[in-house]
């Protein structure tokens, strides 16, 4: 009984890990939006975020992976540089810029195109299998198209305001906190979409890098260190006329930097790496809609953001498409029994060969019996 419970828990570990990540990302979105509303530079936030992440993760990497950390090579280092450019510099800066033009709810909903982008790239690189005659593969394709269509609906369709959580307040204040005209919405959505492409490339490259550098903590520490250096250069260039943006006080800005650094950079890169080694990059990104729901609730309550009917419709379409993708991918992980059978067959074959060596006079009967057993198993 305990063995069965342990196996169930082991199967649930990837799901628990990615759900935990979505709760962490939801808290980051709300805190980051609050910090940006108070005038914090998104470039500075990215730098401080990875400074905190490196300080927290580096000691664990040095101690726990001292014996298993592979030797650094030029090829691995170039991959690390590319990883630190794709996610800490390009994706996060564009994501926060897009959030600044729109709202936290809109930004996290636009991120839902990430699974579709990752899925397409994984298919191109042959990390994801597609057979158009299979119903599961058709569900993956239809779900991908629905995800992109839902994102377009959220971008172009607004409609009336929906007071889902009954958060009524000063209309002037709400308009000031979430009032973004169509031009800003389109500009922010373009930035977030480009960031999604960068994040998808990061997921794919991280999966490939872990094959030659299977040390998740050390990989995370390197990404955070190089991301700090590269992000610092970008921040110094973009904020060269105002060095006061680097100052921090005991307020939301500091909390956003510390929280996002520990949870959404340090822990997230590590957990993503561990899960992707066994489930692939598409699995990690398919749980983004959960983050959208959490952020919508939290931002509506704490940031008094409006929720429009168009965004609700687009969100429903996105969730429908994503769960089609998840259902289509379920076949990829529904074959543990077949794997066990394949692992058991060589044992039977070896036992059969031993019996043949010990008693050759029963060779014909033994082989026929195994053929019969194999046919029964196939039936």
Secondary structure, DSSP 8 states (H G I E B T S, - for coil): -HHHHHHHHHHHHHHHHHHHHHHHHHHHHHHHHHHHHTT--HHHHHHHHHHHHHHHHHHHHHHHTTTT-----HHHHHHHHHHHIIIIIIIHHHHHHHHHHS-HHHHHHHGGGHHHHHHHHHHHTTSS---TTSHHHHHHHHHHHHHHHHHHHHHH---SB--SS-----HHHHHHHH---HHHHHHHHHHHHHHHHHHHHHHHHHHHHHHH---HHHHHHHHHHHHHHHHHHHHHHHTTT-GGGG---TTHHHHHHHHIIIIIIIIHHHHHHHHHHHH-HHHHHTTHHHHHHHHHHHHHHHS----BHHHHHHHHHHHHHHHHHHHHHHGGG--HHHHHHHHHHHHHHHHHHHHHHH-GGGHHHHHHHHHHHHHHHH-
